[in-house]
Amino acid sequence: MKKTLIIISAVASAFFFFIVLPIITSLFSIKGQINSIVDANKENQKEQQRISELPKIKGVIITNNLVTNPVSHHISALYALRVGAKQKTSGGRVRGGDGYQDYSFSDCVIDYPKNTQLLVNGKLYPIYFDKAIIVEVGRTEKQKKGVFVEELKIQNITHDYITIPEYINYKSFDSIRRLMRVRVEKLRGKHKIIDSYLNSNEKYGVDILLLKEYTFNTGDTIVFRGEIKENTIIPLF
């Protein structure tokens, strides 16, 4: 009888540690992940509300030159890159998700030719900033408010667990990733998420870098959060 009780106790313990405990741990992990996302969404809503209350500047882009986006190689009078990222979640895939936590930021990386100016309320102002929160973008070039070009999804070559579809040749895919990384390197120091992607030795780096590209032509109106102080355009964040 005593031997039977010992066996039953051992089986019950094994069942708890190898079946019940992992299920409980998984449930808490998923719950923690969902709570984290909910909290992040709440903070993002507060941030969006704060940003929406900042003043706007509308200026016509004046330049005789062009600039090349180092990542896409698109040529324009001015380009803006809205930065985002995907990071693998520790809890794995949750229902309705792809196993990644998405991050999106309001500020865009901006670049334009030297001596570019903005015409604001009939007055020309030189511009020197390299980031801004873009408020409006046109749907077509005819609207002359810039236009969305594409979203680039650049996977980090240092993370082996990123899956590659069977129909894609791995060597070709890896070569493209390495090429894109070299291009992104030219944006180092422009945004904290871009730097996190490039600093692949970090424990919690960026798995997939997202870049939404907007281009503007000479004569287009760019609308962003900012103000004019002492004859200088200052972006607000």
Disulfide bonds with the S-S distance in Angstrom:
none
